[in-house]
Amino acid sequence: MAIKQLTVFVENKQGELVNITETLSQNGINIRALSVAETQDFGMLRLIVNDDEAAKKVLDNAGYITKVNEVVGVKIGDAPGKLSAALAVLDEKKINMDYLYAFMARTEKHAYVVIRVENNEVAEQALEAAGYHMITQADICKL
């Protein structure tokens, strides 16, 4: 049930993020969530988009280095303490988290969070057992 995340290796120079987002826009690809981590020379842009295969293809054709990973998407209540409670579920099961970020869109009562862990299936089972709902690729297309 994991969702697809596109990672783009980006040269850390003025205009690169604009080039990437414009390339996606021109090809009808909608960004649902993103995270940028940078170093002095390069950065990693992580994206959840409505069409990961098309996004990878157009960015590869534009000369970017891309990779598709599976990550966990979880719907949590949009109130203080709800993220902490979800993360506690993973901690109790000794599931290490590499990183997380939130979706740009949210519903009236929920926030969507992307979590990178070593074993998506184990993390999803733990979260579902605790009453959380996983985000699917179909959910992303509906946003």
N, CA, C and O atoms as a DFTB+ gen file, in Angstrom:
572 C
 N C O
     1  1       0.820      -1.200       0.000
     2  2       0.000       0.000       0.000
     3  2       0.861       1.259       0.000
     4  3       0.320       2.365      -0.013
     5  1       2.156       1.124       0.014
     6  2       3.045       2.281       0.035
     7  2       2.764       3.176      -1.168
     8  3       2.244       2.724      -2.188
     9  1       3.114       4.442      -1.033
    10  2       2.953       5.395      -2.129
    11  2       4.310       5.681      -2.752
    12  3       5.349       5.438      -2.138
    13  1       4.293       6.195      -3.964
    14  2       5.525       6.455      -4.714
    15  2       6.021       7.865      -4.443
    16  3       5.256       8.829      -4.469
    17  1       7.313       7.963      -4.183
    18  2       7.985       9.243      -3.983
    19  2       9.060       9.378      -5.049
    20  3       9.814       8.437      -5.298
    21  1       9.132      10.512      -5.660
    22  2      10.161      10.801      -6.655
    23  2      11.231      11.654      -5.989
    24  3      10.930      12.706      -5.424
    25  1      12.477      11.205      -6.055
    26  2      13.607      11.983      -5.543
    27  2      14.376      12.511      -6.738
    28  3      14.721      11.765      -7.654
    29  1      14.641      13.814      -6.716
    30  2      15.364      14.470      -7.798
    31  2      16.631      15.072      -7.201
    32  3      16.574      15.831      -6.234
    33  1      17.781      14.725      -7.790
    34  2      19.044      15.313      -7.353
    35  2      19.210      16.630      -8.098
    36  3      19.204      16.669      -9.329
    37  1      19.360      17.708      -7.332
    38  2      19.313      19.057      -7.886
    39  2      20.607      19.793      -7.571
    40  3      21.071      19.808      -6.431
    41  1      21.171      20.395      -8.589
    42  2      22.325      21.253      -8.351
    43  2      21.854      22.466      -7.560
    44  3      20.829      23.066      -7.885
    45  1      22.601      22.825      -6.527
    46  2      22.224      23.934      -5.658
    47  2      22.641      25.248      -6.313
    48  3      23.663      25.846      -5.975
    49  1      21.798      25.676      -7.272
    50  2      22.048      26.959      -7.927
    51  2      20.718      27.630      -8.218
    52  3      19.683      26.975      -8.338
    53  1      20.768      28.920      -8.326
    54  2      19.576      29.726      -8.543
    55  2      18.837      29.263      -9.795
    56  3      19.442      29.068     -10.849
    57  1      17.526      29.091      -9.668
    58  2      16.681      28.747     -10.797
    59  2      16.380      27.274     -10.990
    60  3      15.471      26.935     -11.749
    61  1      17.108      26.389     -10.333
    62  2      16.894      24.952     -10.559
    63  2      15.513      24.486     -10.112
    64  3      14.865      23.724     -10.830
    65  1      15.048      24.926      -8.943
    66  2      13.727      24.495      -8.495
    67  2      12.635      25.041      -9.407
    68  3      11.641      24.363      -9.668
    69  1      12.818      26.255      -9.885
    70  2      11.855      26.815     -10.832
    71  2      11.829      25.971     -12.101
    72  3      10.754      25.670     -12.619
    73  1      12.997      25.588     -12.605
    74  2      13.056      24.759     -13.818
    75  2      12.316      23.441     -13.624
    76  3      11.568      23.007     -14.501
    77  1      12.523      22.811     -12.483
    78  2      11.879      21.523     -12.217
    79  2      10.368      21.687     -12.099
    80  3       9.610      20.959     -12.740
    81  1       9.934      22.636     -11.284
    82  2       8.497      22.805     -11.085
    83  2       7.807      23.258     -12.367
    84  3       6.668      22.870     -12.625
    85  1       8.478      24.068     -13.166
    86  2       7.905      24.502     -14.444
    87  2       7.818      23.333     -15.424
    88  3       6.831      23.203     -16.148
    89  1       8.836      22.492     -15.450
    90  2       8.819      21.310     -16.315
    91  2       7.640      20.408     -15.947
    92  3       6.931      19.915     -16.823
    93  1       7.440      20.200     -14.664
    94  2       6.314      19.374     -14.224
    95  2       4.990      20.033     -14.598
    96  3       4.084      19.368     -15.100
    97  1       4.877      21.320     -14.359
    98  2       3.659      22.059     -14.665
    99  2       3.307      21.985     -16.147
   100  3       2.154      21.750     -16.507
   101  1       4.295      22.184     -16.992
   102  2       4.069      22.164     -18.439
   103  2       3.610      20.790     -18.934
   104  3       3.037      20.668     -20.017
   105  1       3.865      19.775     -18.135
   106  2       3.473      18.415     -18.510
   107  2       2.256      17.921     -17.726
   108  3       1.970      16.723     -17.703
   109  1       1.552      18.837     -17.093
   110  2       0.314      18.501     -16.405
   111  2       0.491      17.691     -15.138
   112  3      -0.430      16.996     -14.709
   113  1       1.664      17.776     -14.538
   114  2       1.942      17.000     -13.322
   115  2       1.754      17.913     -12.118
   116  3       2.343      18.991     -12.044
   117  1       0.926      17.468     -11.178
   118  2       0.585      18.264     -10.011
   119  2       1.353      17.764      -8.795
   120  3       1.337      16.571      -8.494
   121  1       2.010      18.654      -8.113
   122  2       2.774      18.324      -6.899
   123  2       1.817      18.307      -5.716
   124  3       1.094      19.273      -5.471
   125  1       1.822      17.198      -4.988
   126  2       0.963      17.047      -3.819
   127  2       1.716      17.263      -2.511
   128  3       1.142      17.733      -1.529
   129  1       3.003      16.918      -2.499
   130  2       3.839      17.121      -1.318
   131  2       5.268      17.267      -1.795
   132  3       5.646      16.730      -2.836
   133  1       6.067      18.007      -1.018
   134  2       7.473      18.130      -1.388
   135  2       8.325      18.437      -0.175
   136  3       7.862      18.955       0.841
   137  1       9.578      18.097      -0.329
   138  2      10.583      18.371       0.689
   139  2      11.888      18.653      -0.038
   140  3      12.222      17.981      -1.014
   141  1      12.622      19.645       0.439
   142  2      13.927      19.957      -0.134
   143  2      14.958      19.868       0.982
   144  3      14.823      20.515       2.021
   145  1      15.985      19.063       0.758
   146  2      17.127      18.983       1.668
   147  2      18.342      19.377       0.852
   148  3      18.552      18.857      -0.244
   149  1      19.138      20.285       1.373
   150  2      20.249      20.783       0.564
   151  2      21.583      20.677       1.292
   152  3      21.667      20.656       2.520
   153  1      22.616      20.613       0.464
   154  2      23.987      20.758       0.935
   155  2      24.548      21.952       0.178
   156  3      23.809      22.648      -0.518
   157  1      25.809      22.186       0.303
   158  2      26.383      23.353      -0.363
   159  2      26.286      23.255      -1.886
   160  3      26.006      24.257      -2.544
   161  1      26.511      22.075      -2.455
   162  2      26.546      21.934      -3.908
   163  2      25.311      21.286      -4.515
   164  3      24.929      21.619      -5.637
   165  1      24.680      20.366      -3.793
   166  2      23.536      19.641      -4.334
   167  2      22.438      19.537      -3.294
   168  3      22.672      19.690      -2.095
   169  1      21.251      19.277      -3.774
   170  2      20.117      19.067      -2.896
   171  2      19.312      17.876      -3.367
   172  3      19.504      17.367      -4.472
   173  1      18.414      17.446      -2.511
   174  2      17.481      16.381      -2.861
   175  2      16.078      16.940      -2.739
   176  3      15.662      17.394      -1.673
   177  1      15.368      16.899      -3.833
   178  2      13.977      17.312      -3.871
   179  2      13.147      16.041      -3.849
   180  3      13.254      15.202      -4.744
   181  1      12.331      15.905      -2.836
   182  2      11.449      14.743      -2.733
   183  2      10.039      15.206      -3.048
   184  3       9.560      16.203      -2.507
   185  1       9.383      14.468      -3.929
   186  2       8.068      14.862      -4.407
   187  2       7.075      13.713      -4.361
   188  3       7.421      12.567      -4.648
   189  1       5.853      14.027      -4.002
   190  2       4.724      13.149      -4.219
   191  2       3.885      13.881      -5.269
   192  3       3.463      15.017      -5.054
   193  1       3.652      13.232      -6.388
   194  2       2.930      13.867      -7.498
   195  2       1.754      12.998      -7.920
   196  3       1.629      11.849      -7.499
   197  1       0.901      13.564      -8.754
   198  2      -0.274      12.813      -9.199
   199  2       0.072      11.718     -10.209
   200  3      -0.719      10.795     -10.403
   201  1       1.234      11.800     -10.852
   202  2       1.649      10.785     -11.825
   203  2       3.168      10.619     -11.751
   204  3       3.914      11.314     -12.442
   205  1       3.612       9.689     -10.906
   206  2       5.055       9.539     -10.666
   207  2       5.797       9.047     -11.910
   208  3       6.932       9.460     -12.148
   209  1       5.183       8.182     -12.700
   210  2       5.860       7.668     -13.898
   211  2       6.088       8.773     -14.925
   212  3       7.174       8.876     -15.496
   213  1       5.080       9.592     -15.160
   214  2       5.224      10.699     -16.109
   215  2       6.233      11.721     -15.593
   216  3       7.032      12.250     -16.365
   217  1       6.197      11.998     -14.289
   218  2       7.133      12.965     -13.708
   219  2       8.570      12.482     -13.868
   220  3       9.449      13.255     -14.248
   221  1       8.806      11.219     -13.583
   222  2      10.156      10.669     -13.736
   223  2      10.611      10.783     -15.183
   224  3      11.743      11.183     -15.453
   225  1       9.747      10.439     -16.093
   226  2      10.098      10.465     -17.518
   227  2      10.461      11.881     -17.979
   228  3      11.488      12.072     -18.630
   229  1       9.635      12.866     -17.650
   230  2       9.917      14.222     -18.135
   231  2      11.152      14.813     -17.473
   232  3      11.903      15.551     -18.111
   233  1      11.369      14.497     -16.207
   234  2      12.557      15.025     -15.532
   235  2      13.825      14.317     -16.006
   236  3      14.869      14.951     -16.160
   237  1      13.739      13.014     -16.235
   238  2      14.878      12.298     -16.814
   239  2      15.222      12.885     -18.182
   240  3      16.392      13.112     -18.490
   241  1      14.199      13.130     -18.996
   242  2      14.413      13.706     -20.329
   243  2      14.982      15.119     -20.263
   244  3      15.660      15.565     -21.189
   245  1      14.705      15.818     -19.171
   246  2      15.238      17.174     -18.993
   247  2      16.661      17.157     -18.425
   248  3      17.257      18.210     -18.201
   249  1      17.200      15.952     -18.195
   250  2      18.579      15.835     -17.741
   251  2      18.774      15.710     -16.247
   252  3      19.908      15.762     -15.770
   253  1      17.700      15.546     -15.494
   254  2      17.823      15.395     -14.043
   255  2      18.019      13.925     -13.686
   256  3      17.577      13.030     -14.406
   257  1      18.685      13.700     -12.569
   258  2      18.851      12.351     -12.024
   259  2      17.701      12.134     -11.046
   260  3      17.538      12.884     -10.084
   261  1      16.907      11.098     -11.306
   262  2      15.736      10.840     -10.478
   263  2      15.713       9.397      -9.995
   264  3      16.362       8.516     -10.558
   265  1      14.951       9.189      -8.945
   266  2      14.771       7.852      -8.400
   267  2      13.374       7.782      -7.798
   268  3      12.901       8.748      -7.199
   269  1      12.725       6.650      -7.955
   270  2      11.412       6.446      -7.342
   271  2      11.568       5.493      -6.164
   272  3      12.152       4.418      -6.296
   273  1      11.042       5.897      -5.013
   274  2      11.040       5.082      -3.802
   275  2       9.609       4.911      -3.332
   276  3       8.728       5.702      -3.672
   277  1       9.393       3.883      -2.558
   278  2       8.112       3.731      -1.896
   279  2       8.239       4.248      -0.473
   280  3       9.215       3.963       0.221
   281  1       7.241       5.011      -0.049
   282  2       7.190       5.579       1.297
   283  2       5.814       5.310       1.880
   284  3       4.897       4.903       1.167
   285  1       5.677       5.535       3.155
   286  2       4.412       5.361       3.858
   287  2       3.698       6.708       3.888
   288  3       4.297       7.732       4.218
   289  1       2.428       6.696       3.545
   290  2       1.602       7.891       3.679
   291  2       0.523       7.609       4.699
   292  3      -0.210       6.627       4.581
   293  1       0.422       8.462       5.696
   294  2      -0.538       8.218       6.768
   295  2      -1.400       9.456       7.000
   296  3      -0.910      10.586       6.978
   297  1      -2.688       9.222       7.221
   298  2      -3.625      10.292       7.520
   299  2      -3.729      10.411       9.039
   300  3      -4.002       9.429       9.729
   301  1      -3.510      11.611       9.548
   302  2      -3.585      11.840      10.986
   303  2      -4.569      12.978      11.254
   304  3      -4.873      13.771      10.364
   305  1      -5.049      13.045      12.458
   306  2      -5.910      14.155      12.846
   307  2      -5.132      15.456      12.807
   308  3      -3.940      15.485      13.114
   309  1      -5.802      16.527      12.433
   310  2      -5.160      17.835      12.345
   311  2      -5.398      18.603      13.635
   312  3      -6.193      19.542      13.688
   313  1      -4.686      18.177      14.674
   314  2      -4.801      18.802      15.996
   315  2      -3.496      18.576      16.750
   316  3      -2.759      17.643      16.431
   317  1      -3.198      19.404      17.737
   318  2      -1.968      19.226      18.510
   319  2      -1.856      17.821      19.093
   320  3      -2.821      17.294      19.647
   321  1      -0.676      17.220      18.966
   322  2      -0.403      15.910      19.542
   323  2      -0.683      14.731      18.629
   324  3      -0.259      13.614      18.926
   325  1      -1.387      14.951      17.524
   326  2      -1.747      13.836      16.644
   327  2      -0.525      13.273      15.912
   328  3      -0.416      12.058      15.754
   329  1       0.383      14.123      15.467
   330  2       1.602      13.625      14.812
   331  2       2.448      12.855      15.814
   332  3       2.958      11.779      15.503
   333  1       2.596      13.396      16.999
   334  2       3.375      12.725      18.032
   335  2       2.811      11.343      18.350
   336  3       3.569      10.394      18.552
   337  1       1.510      11.228      18.394
   338  2       0.874       9.931      18.681
   339  2       1.168       8.919      17.576
   340  3       1.443       7.753      17.858
   341  1       1.111       9.362      16.320
   342  2       1.406       8.453      15.206
   343  2       2.865       8.022      15.239
   344  3       3.170       6.849      15.021
   345  1       3.761       8.951      15.508
   346  2       5.184       8.619      15.568
   347  2       5.489       7.698      16.748
   348  3       6.393       6.866      16.670
   349  1       4.743       7.841      17.830
   350  2       4.926       6.970      18.995
   351  2       4.603       5.517      18.641
   352  3       5.229       4.599      19.170
   353  1       3.638       5.305      17.757
   354  2       3.301       3.941      17.310
   355  2       4.529       3.292      16.681
   356  3       4.862       2.147      16.987
   357  1       5.199       4.031      15.803
   358  2       6.397       3.492      15.156
   359  2       7.508       3.270      16.175
   360  3       8.207       2.258      16.129
   361  1       7.667       4.212      17.087
   362  2       8.712       4.102      18.102
   363  2       8.495       2.875      18.987
   364  3       9.441       2.157      19.311
   365  1       7.255       2.647      19.369
   366  2       6.941       1.485      20.214
   367  2       7.287       0.168      19.523
   368  3       7.643      -0.809      20.180
   369  1       7.179       0.147      18.198
   370  2       7.497      -1.055      17.425
   371  2       8.953      -1.075      16.971
   372  3       9.351      -1.928      16.176
   373  1       9.747      -0.131      17.480
   374  2      11.186      -0.037      17.156
   375  2      11.420       0.170      15.657
   376  3      12.381      -0.355      15.095
   377  1      10.533       0.941      15.013
   378  2      10.660       1.256      13.593
   379  2      11.348       2.606      13.474
   380  3      10.806       3.629      13.892
   381  1      12.544       2.600      12.902
   382  2      13.312       3.831      12.743
   383  2      12.802       4.611      11.539
   384  3      12.518       4.037      10.488
   385  1      12.693       5.903      11.703
   386  2      12.226       6.775      10.640
   387  2      13.418       7.537      10.074
   388  3      14.203       8.111      10.829
   389  1      13.559       7.544       8.742
   390  2      14.639       8.292       8.103
   391  2      14.303       9.771       7.992
   392  3      15.149      10.624       8.259
   393  1      13.073      10.079       7.601
   394  2      12.623      11.464       7.488
   395  2      11.116      11.468       7.336
   396  3      10.506      10.421       7.119
   397  1      10.516      12.639       7.450
   398  2       9.096      12.800       7.176
   399  2       8.842      14.212       6.682
   400  3       9.641      15.119       6.917
   401  1       7.736      14.385       6.004
   402  2       7.269      15.706       5.596
   403  2       5.769      15.623       5.376
   404  3       5.209      14.529       5.295
   405  1       5.120      16.766       5.282
   406  2       3.666      16.798       5.175
   407  2       3.227      17.167       3.765
   408  3       3.994      17.738       2.989
   409  1       1.993      16.833       3.450
   410  2       1.398      17.192       2.173
   411  2       1.072      18.675       2.136
   412  3       0.857      19.306       3.171
   413  1       1.040      19.217       0.935
   414  2       0.682      20.614       0.754
   415  2      -0.821      20.817       0.913
   416  3      -1.260      21.898       1.305
   417  1      -1.600      19.804       0.617
   418  2      -3.052      19.874       0.747
   419  2      -3.472      19.120       1.994
   420  3      -2.807      18.175       2.419
   421  1      -4.566      19.541       2.565
   422  2      -5.102      18.814       3.704
   423  2      -6.610      18.874       3.631
   424  3      -7.183      19.724       2.950
   425  1      -7.248      17.957       4.343
   426  2      -8.701      17.976       4.402
   427  2      -9.102      18.846       5.581
   428  3      -8.253      19.384       6.291
   429  1     -10.373      18.974       5.774
   430  2     -10.859      19.812       6.860
   431  2     -10.461      19.268       8.230
   432  3     -10.226      20.038       9.162
   433  1     -10.385      17.934       8.354
   434  2     -10.141      17.332       9.662
   435  2      -8.839      16.554       9.756
   436  3      -8.482      16.092      10.840
   437  1      -8.114      16.394       8.641
   438  2      -6.933      15.546       8.643
   439  2      -5.753      16.226       7.970
   440  3      -5.917      17.121       7.142
   441  1      -4.577      15.788       8.339
   442  2      -3.346      16.155       7.643
   443  2      -2.744      14.863       7.103
   444  3      -2.920      13.800       7.697
   445  1      -2.044      14.948       5.994
   446  2      -1.388      13.789       5.398
   447  2       0.111      13.928       5.592
   448  3       0.680      14.991       5.343
   449  1       0.749      12.853       6.035
   450  2       2.176      12.859       6.335
   451  2       2.850      11.739       5.563
   452  3       2.324      10.630       5.475
   453  1       4.025      12.035       5.000
   454  2       4.859      11.059       4.297
   455  2       5.983      10.654       5.234
   456  3       6.653      11.515       5.805
   457  1       6.198       9.362       5.399
   458  2       7.223       8.857       6.311
   459  2       8.097       7.855       5.569
   460  3       7.589       6.942       4.917
   461  1       9.405       8.026       5.669
   462  2      10.348       7.080       5.078
   463  2      10.909       6.209       6.184
   464  3      11.519       6.702       7.132
   465  1      10.695       4.895       6.052
   466  2      11.187       3.910       7.016
   467  2      11.853       2.782       6.239
   468  3      11.750       2.714       5.014
   469  1      12.526       1.912       6.948
   470  2      13.213       0.801       6.293
   471  2      12.237      -0.216       5.708
   472  3      12.450      -0.726       4.608
   473  1      11.163      -0.507       6.448
   474  2      10.210      -1.523       6.005
   475  2       8.809      -0.926       6.024
   476  3       8.184      -0.818       7.078
   477  1       8.321      -0.540       4.844
   478  2       7.009       0.097       4.748
   479  2       5.892      -0.797       5.262
   480  3       4.997      -0.329       5.967
   481  1       5.934      -2.077       4.917
   482  2       4.858      -2.982       5.290
   483  2       4.709      -3.094       6.806
   484  3       3.594      -3.065       7.326
   485  1       5.821      -3.219       7.506
   486  2       5.781      -3.324       8.969
   487  2       5.241      -2.030       9.582
   488  3       4.431      -2.066      10.509
   489  1       5.695      -0.888       9.059
   490  2       5.226       0.403       9.569
   491  2       3.733       0.580       9.311
   492  3       2.998       1.031      10.190
   493  1       3.285       0.228       8.112
   494  2       1.863       0.351       7.778
   495  2       1.014      -0.540       8.679
   496  3      -0.036      -0.118       9.163
   497  1       1.470      -1.777       8.905
   498  2       0.722      -2.691       9.769
   499  2       0.620      -2.133      11.188
   500  3      -0.438      -2.210      11.812
   501  1       1.708      -1.575      11.692
   502  2       1.705      -1.008      13.045
   503  2       0.746       0.175      13.134
   504  3      -0.035       0.278      14.080
   505  1       0.808       1.060      12.151
   506  2      -0.064       2.234      12.158
   507  2      -1.534       1.848      11.979
   508  3      -2.404       2.397      12.655
   509  1      -1.813       0.912      11.079
   510  2      -3.195       0.463      10.880
   511  2      -3.742      -0.216      12.135
   512  3      -4.904      -0.029      12.497
   513  1      -2.896      -1.003      12.792
   514  2      -3.322      -1.670      14.027
   515  2      -3.660      -0.656      15.120
   516  3      -4.472      -0.929      16.004
   517  1      -3.027       0.518      15.047
   518  2      -3.290       1.583      16.014
   519  2      -4.450       2.482      15.573
   520  3      -4.761       3.469      16.239
   521  1      -5.092       2.136      14.442
   522  2      -6.270       2.878      14.015
   523  2      -6.039       3.951      12.969
   524  3      -6.963       4.693      12.636
   525  1      -4.830       4.049      12.446
   526  2      -4.538       5.056      11.420
   527  2      -4.885       4.507      10.042
   528  3      -4.863       3.298       9.811
   529  1      -5.205       5.424       9.134
   530  2      -5.531       5.055       7.756
   531  2      -4.364       5.430       6.856
   532  3      -3.817       6.528       6.957
   533  1      -3.988       4.511       5.977
   534  2      -2.889       4.746       5.045
   535  2      -3.395       5.505       3.826
   536  3      -4.555       5.381       3.433
   537  1      -2.520       6.276       3.248
   538  2      -2.813       7.008       2.011
   539  2      -2.401       6.117       0.847
   540  3      -1.341       5.491       0.879
   541  1      -3.232       6.064      -0.164
   542  2      -2.935       5.273      -1.341
   543  2      -2.631       6.187      -2.534
   544  3      -2.864       7.394      -2.473
   545  1      -2.120       5.612      -3.599
   546  2      -1.891       6.383      -4.828
   547  2      -3.221       6.959      -5.322
   548  3      -3.255       8.076      -5.839
   549  1      -4.308       6.212      -5.168
   550  2      -5.628       6.692      -5.587
   551  2      -6.025       7.931      -4.789
   552  3      -6.605       8.862      -5.348
   553  1      -5.720       7.955      -3.488
   554  2      -6.011       9.122      -2.649
   555  2      -5.267      10.350      -3.168
   556  3      -5.820      11.449      -3.203
   557  1      -4.021      10.158      -3.568
   558  2      -3.208      11.268      -4.045
   559  2      -3.821      11.857      -5.320
   560  3      -3.844      13.075      -5.497
   561  1      -4.302      11.010      -6.180
   562  2      -4.914      11.483      -7.437
   563  2      -6.189      12.283      -7.183
   564  3      -6.573      13.112      -8.009
   565  1      -6.844      12.045      -6.058
   566  2      -8.078      12.753      -5.729
   567  2      -7.831      14.123      -5.098
   568  3      -8.743      14.949      -5.053
   569  1      -6.619      14.377      -4.611
   570  2      -6.338      15.660      -3.947
   571  2      -6.396      16.813      -4.907
   572  3      -6.184      17.959      -4.509
